[in-house]
């Protein structure tokens, strides 16, 4: 079992819709969770991080964490074509090391 | 956010040569830097953790004698790919952790290495 798992996609949504990206992790002791966006050929950029169960909102983005189910998700409201990218879920391990999931490719169609 | 630079941004070299990649934190001090490698259509894989003034910690399966890491100062870490071969062609990305130990990592723009 991979430490962090994501559906590779592509996930295709129409412009203006809500995109829902999901991630599961295997280490029940994980405490910190991150969502990164990566455009092709570029390095990842941090979108959000979440530590506590529940929802955390930042603009059009909402991160949701359910530690009991070992599940973290990212919702993107009013999706735009510029949101088309690969979204990486990451978990912090000891020593502040990030373990990344395989990423989900999102395509927002005009 | 904090700024991390990498140099060069891309490099093409012949098989057997060595390539050095620099990672700099421009506006903060980084006691810890990380080196990742990303093959096409795959996620980032951590190669090693680089701590200022000490030896790097390599992940399982990463050859420390092939991928030499030097973290000589709080703002600079270098990765040298020795005797590069075509299978080393990849996107190498560094990230830096602020000395305050924040969970946020700031990524460099990456270096595209192509070994002919």
Contacts between the chains, C-beta under 8 A, distances in Angstrom:
chain1	res1	chain2	res2	distance
A	32	B	103	5.1
A	34	B	103	7.9
A	41	B	91	7.7
A	41	B	110	8.0
A	41	B	112	7.6
A	42	B	109	7.0
A	42	B	110	6.9
A	43	B	93	4.9
A	43	B	107	4.4
A	43	B	108	6.2
A	43	B	109	5.3
A	43	B	110	4.4
A	44	B	44	7.0
A	44	B	93	7.6
A	44	B	107	5.4
A	45	B	107	7.1
A	46	B	1	7.3
A	46	B	104	6.4
A	46	B	105	7.8
A	49	B	103	6.6
A	49	B	104	7.0
A	88	B	43	6.3
A	88	B	44	7.2
A	92	B	103	5.9
A	95	B	32	7.9
A	95	B	49	6.3
A	95	B	57	7.9
A	96	B	32	6.5
A	96	B	97	5.5
A	96	B	101	7.2
A	96	B	103	6.6
A	96	B	105	7.3
A	97	B	34	6.8
A	97	B	46	6.0
A	97	B	49	6.3
A	98	B	34	7.4
A	98	B	44	7.9
A	98	B	46	7.1
A	98	B	95	7.7
A	98	B	105	6.2
A	99	B	46	7.3
A	100	B	43	4.6
A	100	B	44	4.8
A	100	B	45	7.8
A	101	B	43	6.4
A	102	B	42	7.1
A	102	B	43	4.7
A	103	B	43	5.1
